[in-house]
Amino acid sequence: MGPAGGRHGFYVGLGLALASSVFIGGSFILKKKGLLRLCGRGRPRAVGIGEAANFAAYAFAPATLVTPLGALSVLVSAVLSSTFLNEQLNVHGKIGCVLSILGSTVMVIHAPQEEEVSSLESMAEKLKDPGFIVFAVCVLVSSLLLIFVAGPRYGRSNVLVYVLVCSAIGSLSVSCVKGLGIALKELFAGKPVLKEPLGWVLLVCLVICISVQINYLNKALDIFNTSVVTPIYYVLFTTSVMTCSAILFKEWQHMVLDNIIGTISGFLTIVSGIFLLHAFRDVPFSPDLLPLFLQQGRADLRTAWRGEDRHQSCQHQPLLPSEDKSSQSTEEEEGESV
């Protein structure tokens, strides 16, 4: 596939990732709103469409691009909630939305180009790479230690324990999704993919990884506040996926320095936006929360405005008093004449 075909696939994957965020973010609004009785059956349908689009996006675009764009589903949900559900979006949330959009734009501009993987044979060769094998072994060993050693002791007091399990296993699930996406592309092209054992192995691994991921994410959400779990999970999961993709698909190998800096900067900008959107979601913003020097400046400005208003009002007041004074002087003259 030439450069033009690669760019076409990149934009297809980008469009699918954006559509996935819109469907997943909008599904939460449909659940709350209950439009056309979608509360019972519409949300699973919308989520299913979103996850299917997200699944397909990994077959066309680099995982380093698709995974961070998942943050836009949070942004879509926040904006639609303020529009259709009358939920207030404070100034921190608005700044977080702007930062998420800016960070996503920067990541799209500086997105890495992964090595071409057009068949399951190429995917199998990459899975045999020593670097990926070492990474996968480290993920599995650390996850087992977190589950059986750290979990019983610190799982209910430290939010990182279960979230780290979800994030580490999630990086492997994305790799399985990437391989299955390639298998589906070959299947639609008429190749005998169903006879390949690698496709079935990736499917089984994906089911296991997603089951573990959902289980421990639900445990973290049951114990800790959602506003705490969500930004931490996003940061750790995206970092794990970007690391796995860099090792498996060599996405960073051919990037120049400005694209590396741009990708990292865009990711950190999205992280900042998600943090503001979630961490301060229930914090009301009032002028009393401003720093003291800003409050002093605000008080001085209010005083200046009041003084200017009084000055302007004094400039318009002499018309009536002058008439009163002239009438008083006329009355005094008449009194003297009498």
C-alpha positions in Angstrom: 0.0 0.0 0.0 1.4 3.4 -1.0 1.5 6.6 0.9 -1.8 7.7 -0.5 -3.5 4.5 0.6 -1.9 4.8 4.0 -3.2 8.4 4.5 -6.6 7.3 3.3 -6.6 4.5 5.9 -5.4 7.0 8.5 -8.3 9.4 7.9 -10.8 6.5 7.9 -9.5 5.4 11.3 -9.6 9.0 12.5 -13.2 9.4 11.4 -14.2 6.1 13.0 -12.5 7.1 16.3 -14.4 10.5 16.3 -17.7 8.7 15.5 -17.0 6.3 18.3 -16.6 9.1 20.8 -19.8 10.8 19.7 -21.9 7.6 20.0 -20.4 6.5 23.3 -20.8 10.0 24.8 -24.3 10.5 23.5 -25.4 7.1 24.8 -25.2 8.3 28.4 -27.5 11.2 27.5 -30.0 8.8 25.9 -30.0 6.8 29.1 -30.8 9.7 31.3 -33.2 11.5 29.0 -35.2 8.3 28.1 -36.1 9.7 24.7 -38.4 7.3 22.8 -37.9 4.7 25.5 -34.3 4.5 24.7 -33.4 4.1 28.4 -34.2 0.4 28.1 -32.8 -0.5 24.7 -31.2 2.6 23.1 -28.2 3.0 25.3 -26.8 -0.5 24.6 -27.4 0.1 20.9 -25.6 3.4 20.9 -22.8 2.0 23.0 -22.6 -1.0 20.7 -22.3 1.3 17.6 -19.6 3.3 19.4 -17.6 0.3 20.4 -17.9 -1.2 16.9 -16.6 2.1 15.4 -13.8 2.2 18.0 -13.0 -1.5 17.1 -12.8 -0.7 13.4 -10.7 2.4 14.0 -7.8 0.3 15.3 -7.7 -1.5 12.0 -6.9 1.7 10.1 -5.3 4.2 12.4 -2.4 3.9 15.0 -3.4 3.0 18.5 -1.5 6.0 19.7 -4.0 8.2 18.0 -7.3 6.2 18.5 -6.9 5.6 22.3 -6.3 9.2 23.4 -9.3 10.4 21.2 -11.5 8.3 23.5 -11.4 11.3 25.8 -13.7 13.1 23.4 -16.6 10.8 24.5 -16.3 12.4 28.0 -16.4 15.8 26.4 -19.4 15.0 24.3 -21.2 13.6 27.3 -20.4 16.8 29.3 -21.6 19.2 26.6 -24.8 17.3 25.8 -25.6 17.0 29.5 -25.4 20.8 29.9 -27.5 21.2 26.7 -30.3 18.6 27.1 -30.3 17.8 30.8 -29.7 21.3 32.2 -26.7 20.1 34.1 -24.4 23.0 34.9 -21.0 23.0 33.3 -18.8 25.2 35.5 -15.8 27.2 34.3 -13.4 24.4 35.1 -15.4 22.0 32.9 -15.5 24.5 30.0 -11.8 25.1 30.2 -11.3 21.3 30.3 -13.4 20.9 27.2 -11.4 23.5 25.3 -8.1 21.8 26.4 -9.4 18.4 25.3 -10.2 19.7 21.9 -6.9 21.5 21.5 -4.9 18.4 22.7 -6.8 16.1 20.3 -6.1 18.5 17.4 -2.4 18.6 18.2 -2.3 14.8 18.5 -4.0 14.4 15.1 -1.5 16.8 13.5 1.5 15.0 15.0 0.1 11.4 14.9 2.8 8.7 14.3 2.7 6.4 11.3 2.9 2.8 12.3 4.7 0.1 10.3 2.5 -1.5 7.7 0.8 -4.7 9.0 -1.4 -6.0 6.2 -1.8 -9.7 7.1 -2.0 -12.1 10.0 1.4 -13.4 9.0 3.0 -10.0 9.6 1.1 -9.7 12.9 2.5 -13.1 14.0 6.0 -11.9 13.2 5.5 -8.8 15.4 4.1 -10.9 18.2 7.2 -12.9 18.2 9.4 -9.8 18.7 11.5 -10.2 21.9 10.7 -6.7 23.0 7.0 -7.4 22.9 7.4 -10.7 24.6 9.3 -9.1 27.5 6.6 -6.4 27.7 3.7 -8.9 27.8 5.5 -11.0 30.4 6.0 -7.9 32.6 2.4 -6.9 32.2 1.1 -10.4 33.2 3.5 -10.8 36.2 2.7 -7.3 37.5 -1.0 -7.8 37.1 -0.9 -11.1 39.0 1.0 -9.4 41.8 -1.5 -6.6 41.9 -4.4 -9.0 42.0 -3.2 -11.6 44.5 -0.7 -9.6 46.6 -1.5 -5.9 46.6 -5.3 -6.2 46.0 -6.3 -7.9 49.3 -4.1 -5.5 51.3 -4.4 -2.2 49.6 -7.2 -2.5 47.1 -9.8 -0.7 49.2 -7.5 2.1 50.3 -5.4 2.8 47.2 -7.1 3.7 43.9 -4.1 2.8 41.8 -4.2 -1.0 42.6 -7.3 -2.0 40.6 -6.8 0.8 38.0 -3.3 -0.4 37.2 -4.7 -3.9 36.6 -7.3 -2.5 34.2 -4.7 -0.3 32.4 -2.0 -3.0 32.0 -4.4 -5.7 30.8 -6.1 -3.1 28.6 -2.9 -2.5 26.6 -2.9 -6.2 25.6 -6.6 -6.1 24.7 -5.9 -3.2 22.3 -3.2 -5.3 20.6 -5.7 -8.2 20.3 -8.3 -5.8 18.8 -5.7 -4.6 16.3 -4.9 -8.1 15.2 -8.6 -9.0 14.9 -9.2 -5.9 12.8 -6.5 -7.0 10.4 -8.2 -10.5 10.3 -11.5 -8.9 9.5 -10.0 -6.9 6.7 -8.5 -10.1 5.2 -11.8 -11.9 5.6 -13.7 -9.3 3.7 -11.0 -9.5 1.0 -11.9 -13.2 0.5 -8.9 -14.8 2.3 -9.3 -18.0 4.3 -8.8 -16.3 7.7 -11.0 -18.7 9.6 -8.4 -21.4 9.1 -5.7 -19.4 10.7 -5.2 -20.3 14.4 -3.8 -16.9 15.3 -7.2 -15.2 14.7 -8.9 -17.5 17.2 -6.1 -17.1 19.7 -6.5 -13.3 19.5 -10.2 -13.7 20.0 -9.9 -15.8 23.1 -7.2 -13.5 24.5 -9.4 -10.5 23.9 -12.4 -12.0 25.7 -10.2 -12.9 28.7 -8.5 -9.4 28.8 -11.8 -7.5 28.5 -13.4 -9.7 31.2 -10.5 -8.9 33.6 -10.5 -5.3 32.6 -14.2 -4.8 33.2 -14.2 -6.7 36.5 -11.5 -4.7 38.2 -12.7 -1.4 36.7 -16.1 -2.0 38.3 -14.3 -2.8 41.6 -12.5 0.5 41.5 -15.7 2.3 40.7 -17.6 0.6 43.5 -15.0 1.7 46.1 -13.8 5.1 44.9 -15.5 8.1 43.4 -16.0 8.2 39.6 -14.4 11.7 39.4 -11.2 10.2 40.9 -11.2 6.9 38.9 -12.0 8.2 35.5 -9.0 10.6 34.9 -6.5 8.3 36.6 -7.8 5.3 34.5 -7.6 7.4 31.3 -4.0 8.5 31.9 -2.7 5.0 32.9 -4.7 3.2 30.2 -3.6 5.5 27.4 0.0 5.5 28.6 0.0 1.7 28.6 -1.5 1.5 25.1 0.9 4.0 23.7 3.8 2.0 25.2 2.6 -1.3 23.9 2.0 0.2 20.4 5.4 1.7 20.4 7.0 -1.7 21.1 4.7 -3.8 18.9 4.2 -1.6 15.9 7.2 0.6 16.1 5.0 3.7 15.9 7.7 6.0 17.3 10.7 4.7 15.4 10.4 7.0 12.3 9.0 10.1 14.1 11.0 13.3 14.0 11.6 15.3 17.1 8.8 17.9 16.6 6.2 15.2 16.0 7.3 13.4 19.2 7.1 16.6 21.2 3.7 17.4 19.6 2.3 14.0 20.4 3.4 14.1 24.0 2.2 17.7 24.4 -1.2 16.9 22.9 -1.6 13.9 25.2 -0.7 16.0 28.3 -3.1 18.7 27.2 -5.9 16.2 27.0 -4.9 14.8 30.4 -5.2 18.3 31.9 -8.6 18.9 30.3 -9.9 15.6 31.6 -8.6 16.4 35.0 -10.3 19.8 35.1 -13.5 18.3 33.7 -13.8 15.6 36.4 -11.9 16.7 39.5 -13.8 20.0 39.8 -17.1 18.9 38.3 -19.1 19.5 41.6 -17.1 22.6 42.7 -19.2 25.8 42.3 -17.2 28.7 41.0 -17.6 32.0 42.7 -15.5 35.2 42.9 -14.6 34.2 46.5 -12.5 31.3 45.0 -10.2 33.8 43.3 -6.8 34.5 44.7 -6.5 37.4 47.1 -4.8 39.7 44.7 -7.5 39.1 42.1 -10.2 39.8 44.7 -8.5 43.0 45.6 -8.2 44.0 42.0 -11.9 43.2 41.5 -12.9 45.3 44.5 -10.8 48.2 43.3 -12.4 47.9 39.9 -15.8 47.9 41.4 -15.0 51.0 43.5 -13.7 52.7 40.4 -16.9 51.9 38.5 -19.0 53.2 41.3 -16.9 56.4 41.5 -17.2 56.9 37.8 -21.0 56.4 38.0 -21.3 59.0 40.7 -19.1 61.4 38.7 -21.3 61.0 35.6 -24.5 61.4 37.7 -23.1 64.6 39.2 -22.5 66.0 35.7 -26.2 65.6 34.8 -27.6 66.9 38.1 -27.0 70.7 38.0 -29.9 71.3 35.6 -32.6 71.0 38.2 -30.7 72.5 41.2 -29.9 75.6 39.0 -33.6 76.1 38.4 -34.3 75.7 42.1 -31.6 78.3 42.9 -32.9 80.8 40.4 -36.4 80.4 41.7 -35.2 80.8 45.3 -33.4 84.1 44.3 -36.5 85.4 42.6 -38.6 84.7 45.7 -36.0 86.5 47.8 -36.1 89.6 45.6 -39.9 89.7 45.7 -39.8 89.4 49.5 -37.4 92.3 49.7 -39.5 94.4 47.4 -42.5 93.8 49.5 
